[in-house]
Amino acid sequence: MARITAGVATSHIPALGVAVDLGKTAEAYWAPAFAGYEWTRAWQAAEAKPDVVILVFNDHATAFDMKLIPTFAIGCAERFVPADEGWGPRPVPVVEGHPDLAWHIAQSLILDEFDMTIINDMDVDHGLTVPLSMNFGTDAAFTTPAAWPCKVIPLAVNVVTFPPPTGNRCWALGEAVARAVASFPEDLNVQIWGTGGMSHQLQGPRAGLINRDWDNGFLDGLIGDSDRLRHVPHIEYLRETGSEGIEMVMWLVMRGALGRETRLLHRHYHVPASNTAVGHIVLEPVA
């Protein structure tokens, strides 16, 4: 059967993608941010080698706008094209989906009483492509590979328009995703990634807010057998991490899918990168 072997969480800061695309990853400003992904890239290539990544992300008014705002949506297409976010698509490979597993997960989640939106045609923006660049770059310059090394199932979460789902609901969705994957008969090595965050605010009097202590406490809470993070209320994210810090609830989908207890494999935190804190963690489930 299919199995979830690891969880990865990472910021999806668009400027990181720009640094990759323009060959700036070794520059003094960017190098410390990228250094924290060197372990992960080596581990992915030599040891982890996932067949499929379920990538939890949020769309940034590319595929969805105020006309259509699904709380949870799953991409079931054969392929997903990098989106034009106003300055042309990123020069990265088309994202190849895994329709059989995606449709199986969609059916399982809906029968498990999650009201999923099913997407058969969607361009994907930096929320999805930047994490792929950070985890699968092929050399010290993070050169983009000719093709991504695995299939990807996009799982979009609304954290842009109020009300976003609670952390508890995201954690429960991760648990349901794990049940769905475990019931798929094909032998597949599956990872689940949570993306977005960490603390940041892009507008208003608190623009540029970064809360190192809260961010690192959140990283601590992903490790081991505690489930305290699923109970953090929206107002705490807003107060402590800025208006865009709510993206971290997407990391809880990943954590919920890993089961009762996790083991830390790798951790990275760096400030600043653009106007955001870079957070990254790699976990494995404890059987």
C-alpha positions as CSV (number, residue, x, y, z in Angstrom):
1,M,0.0,0.0,0.0
2,A,1.0,3.7,-0.2
3,R,2.6,5.2,2.8
4,I,3.5,8.6,4.1
5,T,7.2,8.5,5.0
6,A,8.0,12.1,5.8
7,G,6.6,15.6,6.3
8,V,8.3,18.7,5.1
9,A,7.3,22.3,5.9
10,T,8.8,25.4,4.3
11,S,8.1,29.1,3.7
12,H,7.2,29.8,0.1
13,I,8.5,33.4,-0.2
14,P,8.3,34.5,-3.8
15,A,11.6,36.3,-3.5
16,L,13.3,33.0,-2.9
17,G,12.0,31.8,-6.3
18,V,13.3,35.0,-7.9
19,A,16.7,34.4,-6.3
20,V,16.8,30.9,-7.8
21,D,15.6,32.1,-11.3
22,L,18.2,34.9,-11.4
23,G,21.1,32.9,-10.1
24,K,21.4,34.9,-6.9
25,T,21.4,32.1,-4.3
26,A,25.1,32.4,-3.5
27,E,24.9,36.2,-2.9
28,A,25.7,37.3,0.7
29,Y,22.1,38.3,1.4
30,W,20.5,35.1,0.1
31,A,23.1,32.5,0.9
32,P,22.2,31.9,4.6
33,A,18.5,31.3,3.7
34,F,19.4,28.8,1.1
35,A,22.1,27.1,3.2
36,G,19.3,25.6,5.4
37,Y,18.0,23.6,2.5
38,E,21.2,21.9,1.5
39,W,20.7,19.0,3.9
40,T,17.1,18.5,2.6
41,R,18.1,18.5,-1.1
42,A,20.8,15.9,-0.4
43,W,18.4,13.8,1.6
44,Q,15.7,14.0,-1.0
45,A,18.0,12.9,-3.8
46,A,20.0,10.2,-2.0
47,E,17.6,8.7,0.6
48,A,14.0,9.9,0.6
49,K,13.2,9.7,-3.1
50,P,9.5,10.3,-2.9
51,D,7.2,9.0,-5.6
52,V,4.5,11.5,-4.8
53,V,4.4,14.8,-2.8
54,I,1.0,16.0,-1.5
55,L,1.8,19.7,-1.4
56,V,-0.4,21.9,0.8
57,F,-0.3,25.5,-0.3
58,N,-2.4,28.6,-0.8
59,D,-3.2,30.2,-4.1
60,H,-2.4,34.0,-4.3
61,A,-5.3,35.2,-6.5
62,T,-4.0,33.2,-9.5
63,A,-6.4,30.2,-9.8
64,F,-9.0,31.6,-7.4
65,D,-10.3,35.1,-6.8
66,M,-13.3,36.6,-5.0
67,K,-15.6,34.8,-7.4
68,L,-14.6,31.4,-6.0
69,I,-12.9,30.7,-2.7
70,P,-12.8,27.1,-1.7
71,T,-11.7,26.3,1.8
72,F,-10.0,23.0,0.7
73,A,-9.3,22.1,-2.9
74,I,-7.4,19.1,-4.4
75,G,-5.9,19.1,-7.9
76,C,-6.7,15.9,-9.8
77,A,-5.2,16.8,-13.2
78,E,-2.5,15.1,-15.1
79,R,-0.4,18.3,-15.1
80,F,-0.3,21.8,-13.6
81,V,1.4,24.7,-15.5
82,P,3.4,27.4,-13.7
83,A,1.3,30.5,-13.5
84,D,2.0,34.0,-14.9
85,E,1.8,36.1,-11.7
86,G,2.2,39.4,-13.6
87,W,5.8,39.1,-14.9
88,G,5.6,35.8,-16.8
89,P,5.7,32.2,-15.5
90,R,8.7,31.1,-13.5
91,P,11.1,29.1,-15.7
92,V,10.4,25.9,-14.0
93,P,9.1,22.5,-15.2
94,V,5.4,21.7,-15.5
95,V,4.2,20.0,-12.4
96,E,3.1,16.4,-13.2
97,G,0.2,15.2,-11.1
98,H,-0.9,11.8,-10.0
99,P,-4.6,11.6,-10.9
100,D,-5.2,8.0,-9.6
101,L,-4.0,8.8,-6.1
102,A,-5.5,12.3,-6.2
103,W,-9.0,11.0,-7.1
104,H,-8.7,8.3,-4.5
105,I,-7.8,10.9,-1.8
106,A,-10.6,13.2,-3.0
107,Q,-13.2,10.3,-2.7
108,S,-11.8,9.2,0.7
109,L,-11.9,12.8,2.1
110,I,-15.4,13.4,0.9
111,L,-16.7,10.2,2.3
112,D,-14.8,11.1,5.5
113,E,-17.0,14.2,5.6
114,F,-14.6,16.8,4.3
115,D,-16.2,19.0,1.6
116,M,-13.4,19.1,-1.0
117,T,-13.4,21.1,-4.2
118,I,-12.0,19.0,-7.0
119,I,-9.9,20.8,-9.6
120,N,-9.1,19.4,-13.0
121,D,-7.5,22.6,-14.5
122,M,-5.3,24.9,-12.5
123,D,-2.2,26.9,-13.0
124,V,0.0,26.9,-9.9
125,D,1.8,30.0,-8.5
126,H,4.9,30.5,-6.3
127,G,3.0,29.0,-3.3
128,L,3.6,25.6,-5.0
129,T,6.6,26.1,-7.2
130,V,9.0,27.8,-4.7
131,P,8.9,24.9,-2.3
132,L,9.8,22.5,-5.2
133,S,12.7,24.7,-6.1
134,M,14.0,24.8,-2.5
135,N,13.8,21.1,-2.0
136,F,14.8,19.8,-5.4
137,G,17.5,22.1,-6.8
138,T,20.2,20.0,-8.4
139,D,23.4,21.7,-7.3
140,A,24.9,24.4,-5.0
141,A,23.3,27.1,-7.1
142,F,19.9,25.5,-6.7
143,T,19.7,25.0,-10.5
144,T,16.2,24.0,-11.5
145,P,16.0,20.4,-12.8
146,A,14.7,19.6,-16.3
147,A,11.8,17.8,-14.6
148,W,10.6,17.6,-11.0
149,P,11.7,14.2,-9.6
150,C,8.3,13.1,-8.4
151,K,4.6,13.5,-9.0
152,V,2.8,16.3,-7.1
153,I,-0.8,16.5,-5.8
154,P,-1.7,20.1,-5.0
155,L,-3.9,20.6,-2.0
156,A,-5.0,24.2,-1.7
157,V,-6.2,25.9,1.5
158,N,-7.9,29.2,1.8
159,V,-5.7,31.4,4.1
160,V,-6.3,34.6,2.1
161,T,-9.9,35.5,2.7
162,F,-11.6,35.4,6.1
163,P,-12.6,33.0,7.5
164,P,-9.7,30.5,7.0
165,P,-10.1,27.0,8.5
166,T,-9.0,26.5,12.1
167,G,-5.8,24.8,12.9
168,N,-7.8,21.9,14.4
169,R,-9.6,21.4,11.1
170,C,-6.4,21.5,9.2
171,W,-4.8,18.9,11.6
172,A,-7.9,16.7,11.2
173,L,-7.7,17.0,7.4
174,G,-4.1,15.8,7.6
175,E,-5.3,12.8,9.6
176,A,-7.9,12.1,7.0
177,V,-5.3,12.4,4.2
178,A,-3.1,9.8,6.0
179,R,-6.1,7.4,6.1
180,A,-6.7,7.9,2.4
181,V,-3.1,7.3,1.4
182,A,-2.9,4.2,3.6
183,S,-5.9,2.7,1.8
184,F,-4.4,3.2,-1.7
185,P,-3.3,-0.2,-3.0
186,E,-0.3,0.9,-5.1
187,D,3.1,0.8,-3.4
188,L,4.1,4.4,-3.2
189,N,6.5,6.5,-1.2
190,V,4.5,9.6,-0.3
191,Q,5.6,12.8,1.4
192,I,3.3,15.5,2.6
193,W,4.5,19.1,2.6
194,G,3.0,22.2,4.4
195,T,4.0,25.6,3.0
196,G,3.7,29.3,3.8
197,G,4.7,31.5,6.7
198,M,6.4,32.0,8.9
199,S,5.5,35.3,10.7
200,H,5.0,38.2,8.3
201,Q,2.7,41.1,7.5
202,L,2.8,42.7,4.1
203,Q,0.7,45.9,4.7
204,G,-0.5,48.4,7.3
205,P,1.3,49.8,10.4
206,R,2.8,46.4,11.3
207,A,4.2,45.7,7.8
208,G,7.5,43.9,8.2
209,L,6.5,42.2,11.5
210,I,8.6,39.1,12.4
211,N,8.3,37.2,15.7
212,R,11.3,35.0,16.1
213,D,10.2,33.6,19.5
214,W,6.7,32.6,18.4
215,D,8.0,31.1,15.1
216,N,10.5,28.9,16.9
217,G,7.9,27.9,19.5
218,F,5.7,26.8,16.6
219,L,8.6,24.7,15.2
220,D,9.1,23.1,18.6
221,G,5.4,22.2,18.7
222,L,5.6,20.2,15.5
223,I,8.1,17.8,17.0
224,G,7.2,14.9,19.3
225,D,3.8,13.9,20.5
226,S,2.1,17.2,21.5
227,D,-1.0,18.4,19.6
228,R,-1.1,21.8,21.3
229,L,-0.7,23.6,17.9
230,R,-4.1,22.4,16.6
231,H,-5.8,24.5,19.3
232,V,-4.1,27.8,18.6
233,P,-6.9,30.3,17.7
234,H,-6.9,32.6,14.7
235,I,-6.5,35.7,16.9
236,E,-3.2,34.4,18.2
237,Y,-1.8,34.0,14.7
238,L,-3.0,37.5,13.8
239,R,-1.6,39.1,17.0
240,E,1.7,37.3,17.2
241,T,2.6,36.6,13.6
242,G,0.9,39.2,11.5
243,S,-1.9,39.0,9.0
244,E,0.0,36.6,6.7
245,G,1.2,34.3,9.6
246,I,-2.1,32.5,9.3
247,E,-0.5,30.5,6.5
248,M,1.1,28.3,9.2
249,V,-2.2,26.5,9.6
250,M,-1.2,24.7,6.4
251,W,1.8,23.2,8.2
252,L,-0.7,21.5,10.5
253,V,-2.2,19.5,7.6
254,M,1.3,18.1,7.2
255,R,1.7,17.5,11.0
256,G,-1.7,15.8,11.3
257,A,-0.9,13.4,8.5
258,L,2.2,12.1,10.4
259,G,0.3,10.6,13.3
260,R,0.7,10.8,17.0
261,E,4.4,11.4,17.2
262,T,7.2,12.8,15.0
263,R,10.9,12.6,14.9
264,L,13.0,15.7,13.8
265,L,15.3,15.1,10.9
266,H,16.2,18.7,10.0
267,R,15.3,22.3,11.1
268,H,16.2,25.7,9.7
269,Y,15.2,29.3,10.6
270,H,16.5,32.5,9.1
271,V,15.7,36.2,9.2
272,P,15.5,38.1,7.0
273,A,14.5,37.0,3.5
274,S,12.6,39.8,1.8
275,N,10.2,40.9,4.6
276,T,9.6,37.4,6.0
277,A,11.1,34.8,8.3
278,V,12.2,31.7,6.5
279,G,11.1,28.5,8.3
280,H,11.8,24.9,7.3
281,I,11.5,21.6,9.0
282,V,11.7,17.9,8.0
283,L,9.9,15.3,10.2
284,E,9.2,11.6,10.0
285,P,6.4,9.7,11.7
286,V,7.3,7.5,14.7
287,A,5.7,4.1,14.2
